[in-house]
């Protein structure tokens, strides 16, 4: 018996599922300090959330000869060493990746989406080896069907590459009638979705600047987490095969 076509929802991590800016920004600041570069201003630091770290380092003045080392330093502070005080446990220290929290209401929305029969997966430009423990620590792993990210060797770093990797691993088959939707909070999510032939639902509670999502072609932006499940259901209902 052939399987019914699936509805796949790919969810960005930072700024979509988690408020991750404290750990990312703290790790970026340490990286610039260790490399001997001026630390970017607050607005520039917030723009590190979403894109691949290599891209953000280049945009913010790190010379090409220092990019590889910069990525290594960032990953050390973000993933490996307990360099930052844990606000929940004063006196204890944690790596940057744990200086975050799941947005209120996200677990409930993911439960609802799965109860409605949708396939859910995380698709992030964060390296996969970083994304997996983050999702485990914050209890997201049981709520999704897969977690996909950039490769450690930087051969897969763009959102479009991560989306393609997720679809291939999940056996996504558009010829069988499978349909998909990207959900994210930054221009990288929109661009990656459109590059791979998908639409992107924008999350206004994340880290996008005003008008960013719309200017990159996001078909819709929602402002509250509690709108997520209904917005996804509306999208698939409004875009039934043959409805155009």
C-alpha positions in Angstrom: 0.0 0.0 0.0 1.4 3.4 -1.0 1.8 6.0 1.7 -0.3 9.1 1.7 1.5 12.4 0.7 3.1 14.1 3.6 3.0 17.7 4.7 6.5 18.7 5.8 7.2 21.7 8.0 10.8 22.8 8.3 11.4 24.9 11.4 14.3 27.3 12.0 15.9 27.1 15.4 17.4 30.4 16.6 14.7 33.0 16.8 11.9 30.7 15.7 11.9 28.0 18.4 14.4 29.4 20.8 15.4 32.8 22.1 19.1 32.1 21.7 20.6 35.6 21.4 22.3 35.7 24.9 24.6 32.7 24.1 25.3 33.6 20.5 26.1 37.2 21.2 28.3 36.3 24.2 30.2 33.8 22.1 30.6 36.3 19.2 32.0 39.0 21.6 34.6 36.6 23.0 35.5 35.6 19.4 36.2 39.2 18.4 38.1 39.8 21.6 40.3 36.8 21.1 41.0 37.6 17.5 41.9 41.1 18.4 39.2 42.8 16.4 36.8 45.6 17.6 33.6 44.2 18.9 30.6 45.1 16.7 27.9 47.4 18.1 24.7 45.9 19.6 22.7 46.1 16.3 25.4 44.3 14.4 25.7 41.6 17.1 22.0 40.8 16.8 22.4 40.3 13.1 24.7 37.3 13.8 21.5 35.3 14.8 20.4 33.3 11.8 23.1 33.4 9.1 26.0 31.0 9.0 28.8 32.2 11.3 31.3 32.4 8.4 29.1 34.8 6.6 28.6 37.0 9.6 32.3 37.2 10.4 33.1 38.4 6.9 30.3 41.0 6.9 31.6 42.4 10.2 35.2 42.9 9.2 37.1 39.7 9.9 39.8 39.3 7.3 39.6 36.2 5.1 42.8 34.8 6.6 41.2 34.8 10.0 37.8 33.3 9.1 38.7 29.7 9.8 40.2 30.5 13.2 37.3 32.8 13.9 34.8 29.9 13.3 36.9 27.6 15.5 37.0 30.2 18.4 33.3 30.8 18.1 32.5 27.1 18.2 34.7 26.6 21.2 32.9 29.3 23.2 29.5 28.3 21.9 29.7 24.5 22.2 32.7 23.3 24.1 33.8 25.3 27.1 31.7 26.4 30.1 32.7 30.1 29.8 29.5 31.8 30.9 27.7 32.0 34.2 24.4 30.2 34.2 21.7 32.7 35.2 19.5 29.9 36.5 22.3 28.5 38.8 24.6 31.3 40.0 28.2 30.2 40.4 27.9 27.5 37.8 29.1 28.0 34.2 27.8 26.7 30.9 28.7 26.9 27.2 27.0 29.6 25.1 24.6 27.2 23.5 22.8 26.8 26.8 22.3 30.5 27.3 18.8 30.3 25.6 15.2 29.3 26.2 12.3 27.9 24.2 9.8 30.6 23.3 6.7 30.3 25.5 4.0 28.3 23.7 6.3 26.6 21.2 6.0 23.0 22.7 2.2 23.3 22.6 2.2 24.4 19.0 4.5 21.6 17.9 2.2 19.1 19.7 -0.8 20.5 17.8 1.0 20.3 14.5 2.0 16.7 15.0 -1.5 15.8 16.2 -2.8 17.2 12.9 -0.5 14.7 11.0 2.3 17.0 9.9 5.9 16.0 9.7 8.1 18.4 11.6 11.9 18.9 11.3 14.4 21.5 12.5 16.4 23.1 9.7 19.1 25.4 11.0 22.3 27.0 9.7 23.7 26.1 13.1 26.1 23.1 12.7 24.1 19.9 13.2 26.5 18.8 16.0 25.5 21.9 17.9 21.8 21.8 17.1 21.3 18.3 18.3 22.4 18.8 22.0 20.5 22.2 22.1 17.3 20.5 21.0 17.9 17.7 23.5 18.6 20.0 26.4 15.5 22.1 25.8 13.2 19.1 25.2 12.5 19.6 21.5 13.8 16.3 20.2 10.6 14.3 21.0 8.5 17.0 19.3 10.1 16.7 15.8 10.9 14.0 13.3 14.4 15.2 12.6 17.1 17.8 13.3 19.2 19.0 10.4 21.9 21.6 10.3 25.1 22.7 8.6 28.0 20.3 8.4 31.1 20.7 10.6 33.4 20.9 7.6 31.5 23.8 6.1 30.5 22.0 2.9 26.9 22.5 3.8 26.3 25.9 5.3 23.5 27.8 3.5 19.9 27.5 4.4 19.1 26.1 0.9 21.7 23.4 1.4 20.3 22.5 4.8 16.8 22.4 3.5 17.9 20.0 0.7 19.7 17.9 3.1 16.7 17.6 5.4 14.3 16.8 2.5 16.6 14.1 1.1 17.2 12.5 4.5 13.5 12.4 5.2 12.7 11.0 1.8 10.7 14.0 0.7 9.2 13.3 -2.7 7.3 16.0 -4.5 6.4 13.6 -7.3 4.5 11.5 -4.7 2.5 14.6 -3.7 4.6 15.6 -0.7 4.3 19.3 0.2 6.6 21.5 2.4 6.8 24.8 4.1 9.7 26.7 5.8 9.0 28.5 9.0 11.6 31.1 10.1 12.5 34.5 11.4 15.3 35.8 9.2 16.0 36.6 5.5 18.2 33.5 5.3 15.1 31.3 5.9 13.1 33.1 3.2 15.9 33.1 0.7 16.7 29.4 1.3 13.1 28.4 1.0 12.5 30.3 -2.2 15.8 28.9 -3.7 14.5 25.4 -3.1 11.0 26.0 -4.4 9.2 26.5 -1.1 7.3 29.3 0.6 8.3 30.7 4.0 6.1 31.6 6.9 7.7 34.4 8.8 7.9 34.6 12.6 7.6 38.1 13.9 8.8 37.2 17.4 12.3 36.5 16.2 15.3 38.6 15.2 14.3 40.1 11.8 14.6 43.8 11.4 11.5 45.7 10.4 10.3 44.8 6.9 13.1 42.2 6.4 10.9 39.2 5.9 8.5 40.9 3.6 11.2 42.4 1.5 12.8 39.0 0.9 9.5 37.5 -0.3 7.9 35.9 2.8 4.3 35.1 1.8 3.0 35.8 5.4 4.4 37.0 8.7 2.7 36.0 12.0 3.5 38.0 15.2 2.5 35.5 17.9 3.6 31.9 18.7 0.0 30.9 19.3 -0.8 31.7 15.7 1.7 29.1 14.3 -0.4 25.9 14.1 -3.4 27.7 12.5 -1.2 29.6 10.0 0.5 26.3 8.9 -2.9 24.6 8.5 -4.2 27.6 6.5 -1.2 27.4 4.2 -1.7 23.8 3.3 -5.4 24.1 3.0 -5.1 27.2 0.7 -2.4 25.5 -1.4 -4.0 22.1 -2.2 -2.8 20.4 -5.4 -4.8 21.7 -8.3 -6.3 24.6 -6.4 -4.5 27.2 -8.4 
